[in-house]
């Protein structure tokens, strides 16, 4: 027997139970004076950091979500910006529904088609799904953060961080493929985390459906598969799922929903996969690795804002440190695996080709939750009071700078009105202005020419062709002539042979029509050249030219330069 146990038994014999109880009562009767608490103690900072209860944090989240959604609805109805070229192009897709499209899956076209058929072909109803999906993404992020951090306050902070990212704010009002992608990405993460603690495969089935819908939105969703299996391989608590059918059921359901895209590509020369391979650098000239990597990192700092980027990276470092080294912190491991693989894939790809700034966007969901988890767990992890204060200050500055940049993006005319317009290269909203005016001018010419003969519209850029088709009220037949460019969806559709003998309107940003256009018609003459370098002190399209074309003979053979 250990010496300590011998001593305890000896004391019990010397002091009967009734005497020990009397001593305990006498000690409890003496009031203990509280020790003086330093105003810089950890407890005081915990109270300062979390003044609200869980119920109050939930109410604050609902209030913030309602406020932001109301603002987004007002903004897309205000007409501040015309459709972005990609938005107009996806609207063109929605007029010709198919199993898939040249560069993307069909989800964005299906969503726009549903919305516009309910409300009409307007900017508001094209963008309404983006508002709905962004609201859903915020709700899913809140629920996932509450599950992982066991704190509604952390959920509120994660949503605030996500909303402060300018890239996400832009995706909340612009209907592009990223809106459904991040929605189904966050939904899949939530369903998978729920499936990990449930009996049976019901939640895995739902996760597979969400995975498949995400794949129909954007192929980036495929990264979700290795991320989840990496997590299962590293997790001590949930590694057993790799020997069960649930994860494989989810993968099978996801592939089943994605199979129409595979079938469509099999019947169209695998154009989507060729495009994806070329985007990832296949068949391209090599680039300077460090330069390309630096451009990618700079783009991430730019679309997130520098201070907010630092906060997200600190959160990512925190969950990596605790998730990979501490046994039992499974939530940190989940967040680490839900973000780092995609970021790492983008970093590696940037070593040999250009990586677009929005490719890593889904990773910001887990990174925002990680930053909120770092904030909520900082005092417990041994942070000093001073360091905890600095983290709160950094968090506040990150939110303020993020919301400020987003506000400037929404209302750039506010700076222009005080004589401080954004430089042309920094004004990213310049591509969202001037298109309605272009449509008005093309419509005037189209109405006049179509009285005598059927008239179509075409351009040498798919962006101009798509914008013209939307903003001309008649929504005329539109084509994108191939003059030595990369393939796009207009080339898949073709159809120019069906309009031989028609007249046409050529819209371009060139000052003179190319020889291929001159050879394709009996006569081509300039209608007008519009110079709109500025609209209300804000940059717009520099200029465009409108040509009347008579007697279409057919376009010359395509000069495709890639996928």
N, C-alpha and C positions, 0 to 999 in steps of 0.2 A: 504493500500500500504506500502511496506517495505521502511524504511528510506533511504536505498541506492538508490532506484528508485526515490524518491523525490529529492535527491541531484542531480542525473543525469539530471532530467528534468529541474531543476533550472539552471544548468550550460548551458544547450542547449539554454535556453532563453537569458542568459547573453551573450553568444558567438554565434553569427550567424554562419551559415554553411560556408560562404565564408572566415571568419576569421580563423575558425578551419582548413580549407584547406591550407591557407597561412602559418599557424604555422607548419603544417605537412611538407610542401615543404621546409620550412626553415630548419627544423631538418634533412631532408634527404640530404640537400645540404652540411651539415657539415660532413666531413669525420670522421668516427670513427676509432681511432687507435686500432689495435688488442692488446688484452691483452697478456703479455708475457706467453708463454706456457711452462710448465715444460717438460723436456725430459722424465719424468716418468708419464705423464698424460695418462688418459685412451684413448684419441684420438690417441696419438702417438703410443700406443701399438696396437690399432686397425689397423692402417696403416701398422705397421710392421708385424702383423699377417696375414693380407690379402693384400699382395702387388699386387696380380693379379686380373684382372677382371674376370667375369664369363666366358667369352669366352676363356680367357687364361687358366683358370682352366680346362675347357672342353678339350682344346687341350692337356694340360698336362696329363689329364686322358687317352685320346686316345693314346698318345705317350707311357705312362707307360704300358697300356694294350697291345699294339703291341709289346713292348719290352719283356714283361714277356711271352706272348704267343710264340714269336719266340724262346726264351730261352727254354721253355718247349718242343717245337717241336724238337729242337736240342737235348735236353737231352734224350728224349725217343728214339731218333734215334741213340744215341751214344753207347748204349749197356753197360752203366755203371753198371746197375743192372739187374739181371734176374727177372722174374716174381715172385711176392710174392706168397706164397702158396694159399691165397684166390683168387688172380687173376687167377692163373692156374685152380683153382677149378671152378670159374665162367666160364672160357673158356670151361671146360668140360661140364658144363650145356648148353652152347650155341650150343653144338653138338647134344643135345637131347632136343629140344625146347618143352615146355609144358606150361600149364596154370599157374602153380606155381611150387615151389620147397620146399624141406623139411623145410628149415629155413628162406627163404626169398621169396619175390615176384619175378616175372619173368623179371622185367624191365632190370636188369643188363645183363641177358642172351640174351635178345632181342637186346640190343644195341651192345654187343660184336659180336653177330651173324651177324648183319648188317655190321659192320665195317670189320670183317674178310672176309666176303664173297665178299666185294668190293676190299679188298687189300691183302688178304691172311692171313694165320695163323702165324703171326709174332708178336714179342713183340711190335713193333711200332703200328700196327693196333689194337692190343688189348687195348693199352693205349691211342690211339688217341682220343677216345670219352672223356676220362678224361680231356684232354687238352681243348677240345671244350666246355665241360660242365663247367669247371672252368672259362673259358673266359666269357661264358654266365652268370655265377653267379656273376662275377665282374661287368659286365654291368648292370645286374638287381639291384645289390646293389647300384651302382651309381645312377641309376634312382630313386630308392626308397628313397635314402638319399636326393636327390635334392627335391623330392616332400615333404618330411617330414620336412626338415630343410630350404627349400627355398633358398638353396645356393649350387652352383656347387663346391665351395671350400670344403664345408662339405662333399659333395659326393666324392670328390677326397680323402679327409682324411679318410673317412670310408673305401674306397677300399684299401688304403695304410695299414690301420690297419689290415684288413682282410688278405691281402697278406702277412703280416709279421708274421701271426700265423703259426708256423711250422706244425701243424696238417692240416691246409688248404693247405699249400704248398705241403705236401705229397699227399693230395687228388687231387692235380692238375696234378700229373703224374702217380698215381697208380689207375687203374680202379677197384674200389670196389663199393659197394652199396651206399657209402656216396656221391660219385660224382653226380649221378642223384638225390639223396635225397635233397642235399643242393640247387641244381639248381631249382627243382620244389618247394622247400620251399620258396626260395626268389621270384620265379615267382608268387606263390600263394599270398604272402604278397602284392606284387605290384598290382596284379589284384584286390584283395579285397579292397585295399586302393583307387584304381580307381573307384571301384563299389560304394563306399560309397558316392561319390559326383556326380554320374551319374544318369540319369533318366532311368527307365526300368531295365530289368534283364540281359541284354546282357553281361555285365562284370561279373556278378555273375555266369553266365553259363560258361564263360571261366575260372573263378576261380575254379569252380567245376571240370572241366576237368583237370586242373593242380593238384588239390587235389587228384583226382583219380590216375593220373600218379605217383604222389609222394607216394601214398599208395602201388602201384605196385613196387616201388623201395625199400621202407623200412617201416616197420610198425610204426616207430617213427612218421611218418607223421600224424598219428591219433591224436597226441597231438594238431595239428593245430586247430581242431574243438573246443575243450573247450577254447582254447586261444582266438579265434575270438568271441565266444559268451560271454566270460568274458569281452572282450573289449566293445562289444555292450551294455552289461548290465551296465557298468560303465560310458560310454560316454554319456554326456548330449546332444551332438550335433547329435549323430547317434543312439541313443537308439530306435528311431522309427522304425529302420530296423527290430527289433525283432517282429514287428507286420506286417511285409511285407513278401512277398514270396521269395525275392532274396536269403537270406542266406540259406533257406531251399532247394531252388532249387540247390544251389551249393553243399550242403550236399548230396542231392539225386543223383546228377550226379556223385559225387565222389564215393558213394557206388555202383552205377551201374557199373562203371569201375572196381571197386574192386571185383565185384561179381564172376568173374572167379576163383579168389583165394579161395573164400568161397566154390564154387562148387568143386574145386580140393581137398580141405581139407575134404569135406564131403565124397568124394570117396576114401580117403587115411587115414582114421582113425583120422582126425583132428591133424595130426602130427605137423603142423606149430604152431597151437595154444597151443598144449602141450609143444612144445619146448619153445615158448614164456613164458608160465606160469612158466616153470622150470627156465628159465633165470631170471625171476623176483622174484625167491625165493620160488616158490611153491614146497612143498615136500622136501625141503632141510633142512639140519641142520642149526640151528641158528648160527649167528656170533656175535662177539662183536660189538655192534652198533657204539661206538665211534671210534674203530679201523677201521671199514669198512668206516665210514664217513670220517675219516682222510685220508684214502687211496684214496678216490674219490677226495677230495679237492686237495690232492697232485698231483694226476694225471692231474687235470685240470691246475694247475700251471705249471706242466711239459710240457704239450702239447701246452701251450700258451706262456710260459716263464714268469717269475715272474713279471717283470716290466710291460709288456703288460697286464698281468692279472689284475694288480692294475688299469691300465688305463680303462680297460673294466668295472671293478667293480665300479669305480668312475662314469663313464658314466651311468651305470645302476642305481646307487643311485641317480644321478642327474635327470634322467627322471622319476624315481619313486617319487621323492620329488615334482617335478613340475607337473607331470601328475595326481597325486592322490590328490593334495592339491590346485592347481590353476585351476580356471575355465577358460576354453578356450584353454588351452595348450593340445589340443587333440593329437598332434603328439607325445608328450612325453608319453601319456597314451597308444598309439598304440604300441610304442616301448617297453614299460614296459610289456604289455600283450603278446607281440610277443617273449618274452625271459624268463620271470620269471616262468611261469607255467612249462615249460620243465625243467628248472634248479631245481625247487622245487620238481618235480617228481623224478628226479635223486637223489636229496639229501634224500628224504624220502625212496626211494628204497634202497639206500646204507646203511640204518640202519639195514637191515636184509639180504642183499646179496651183492655180488660184482657187481659194476657198471663199465662197460667198459669206457675207457677214451673218446671214440668218441661218446658216446650216447648223450651228450649235445651239440655236434658240431653245429647243426642248430641254437641254441640260440645265437651263436657268431655273426651271421649276424646282428640281431637287436642291440646287445651290441656294435658292432663296429660303427653302425650309432649313437647310443646313446652317445658314447664317442666323436664322431665328433660333435654332437649337443652340448654337454657340452663344447667342445673347442670353438665353434663358438659363443655360448651364454654366455660364462663366464664373459666378461666385462659388459654386460648388466645386469647380475644378481648381480651386486654389488661387484664383486671381486676387490681387490686392485691391483694396477699395479704390485707390487712385487709378489702377488699370481698368477697373470696372466702369469708373466714371468716363474714362477716355473711350471705352467701347460704346457707351451710350451716346457720347458726343459724335463719334464717327458714324454711328447709325443715323442720328438725326441729320447730319450734314449730307449723308448719302441720299436720304429721302428728299431733302430740300433741293439738292442739285438735280436729282432725277426728275422731279416734278417740274422744276423750273425749265429744264431743257424741253420737256414735253409740252409745256405751255407755250414756249416760243415756237415750237413746231406747229401747234394748232393755230396760233395767231401771229404769224410773222409780220403781218401788217402793223402790229403794235409797235415794233421796232422801227419799221419804215416810216410810221407817222411822226416819229420824233427825230427823223433824219439819220437813223442808224440801221439801214437795211442790211440784211445778211449778204455777205459776199456771194457771188454767183455759184462758186463751187461748194459752199457750205449750205446753200439753200436747197435742201433736198425736196422741198415741196414745189419746186419749179416745174416738175414733171406732172403736177396735178392741176395746172392752170392753162387756159387757152384753148382747150379741146372743144368746149361748147361753142366758142366763136368760130373755130374751124368748121364744126358741123353746120353752123348757120350759113357760112359762105358756100360750102359744098352743096348744101340743100338748095340754095337759090339757083345754082347752075344746074343741078339735077332736075329740078322741077321744069326748067325751061327746055332742057335737052330731051327729057323723057316724053314730052308732048308729041314729038315727031317720030321717035324711035326708041326702042328699049335701050336703057342705059345702065351700065354697071360702073362700079367704083373700084379702083385698084391703086396700090402703092408699092413701092420697093421696100417698105418696112412693115412688118406685121403689126407694130404698135400703131402706126398711123392708120393702117387699114381697119384695125379693130375699133379705134376711136371714131373714125369716120362712119363706120357702120352703125355705131350706137347713137352718135349725136346728130346724124341725119335722120329726121323724123320718119322718113319712109323706110328706114333700115334696108337699104338697097343691097342687091347681090354684090359681094365684095371679094376681091382676090389680092394676093400678095405675089407679085411677079418675082421670079427667080433670076437674079442678076449676079450670081456669084456670092452666095451667102450660105449660112448654115440652114439646114432643113428646119421647117416648122409645121404646125398643124395644117396650114393652108395648102402645103404641098401634098399632104396625105389626102385631103379632100379633092384636090384637082378641080375639074369641072369647067375649065376654060374652053374646051371644045364645044360645049353646049351653048356658048354665047357668041359664036362666030357671026359676023355681020352686025352685031350690036355696036352702038356708040359707047363711049366710056369717058370717065373723068379720072385723070391721073393726079394724085395728090402726093407730094414729095417735099422733102426739105432741101432738095437740090434747086439750083437756079435754072438749069437746063435739063431737058429730058435726055436720058441715055439713048444711044443708038438703037438698042434692042426695042425700045418703045417706039421710036420713029419707024422702024421696019415692020412693026406689028399693026400699023394702022395706015389707012389711005392718007389721012391728014391729021396733024397735031399742031395745035396753036395754044399759046399762053393765054389763059383767062385773066389771071391776076397773081400778084406776088404780095403776100402780107408780111409785114415786118412788125412783129409784136415782141420786141426784146424785153419790154416791161409792161406790166399790167398793174396800174395803181402803185407804181414804185416797186413792184415785185417782179422778179425775173419770171419769164414764161418761155415758150418756144421762141427761138430766135427768129425764125421765118419759115414760111412754107409757100410752095407754088402750086397753083391749080391749073391744069392743062385740059382743054377740050380735045378729045380724040374721036375721030370719025372713021367708021368702016373697019371693024376689028378683023384681022386676018389670022390671028393666032400668034401666041408667044413663041419665041425661038426655043430650042432645046434647053433644058435646065442646066445651069452651071453650078451645081451644088458643091460646096466647099467643106462639107462635114455634117455631122449630126448634132 
